């Protein structure tokens, strides 16, 4: 749960760094029909919880609400500390193969949107995974779990190769 909360926080932060916006717009982006939500979704409640945590940590700030007719929308914008953290997170390769479907795919989508190089990032990610994949491939065990891990590792290798070739 802590890892999921951290991923939520980092994704919301990067979205705010890319474009300051109100919480509902972030939620729309992370809803199942949203651009990022197609790969990884986050409920409205968890979006607002992430914003609250980011604000408490000094990574974002809320603009003063303006008077107006109807529901006011408070714009969330990044602080310098938040921008630095977002940049660092986008540069870090994913540590576990199990996080490819979530964290890696979302990082790639966000890096594309930010105009950051994918080729170098994919090379670094591949280097990070090589020892993990080799250990799994060289394991003599043949339990259902081991078979699944080998198939997953093989899929990750193919995914990174195809992604790299598409650039």
C-alpha positions, 0 to 999 in steps of 0.5 A: 500500500505504501508503494502504491501511495508513493506511485500515486504521489509521484504520478500526480506530481509529474502531471502538475509539473507538466501543467498546473491544474485543479484536482478534478482535471488530474482525476480526469487524466487518471480515470479509466478513460483518461490518457494516463488512466488507460495504463494506470488509474487512480480514484478521485479520493486517492488523487486528492489524498496525493495532492494533500500529501504533496502539499504537506511535503512542500512539493505543490502549492494551492492557489487562492480560490477566486470568487465566482459563480459555482464551484471554484477550482483551485489550481495546484502548481509545483514548487521548485522542490516538487519540480526537482523531485519529479525530474529525479523520479522520471530519471530513475529506472524501475527496480522490480520486474513486477512494476513494469505494467504500472510504474514503467509504462506510466513513466514512459508515457509521462517522459514522452509528454515531457519531451524527455529522451526515451532511448537513453532511459530504456537503455538504463532500464534494460541494464537495471533489469539484466541481472534480475532477468538472468537470475530468473532465466538461470533458475533451475526450479520449475514450479508454477511460480518459477515458470510465471517469473520466467515468462514475465521476464521474457515478456519484459525483455521483448517489451523493451526491445520492441519499444526501443525499435519503435523509437 
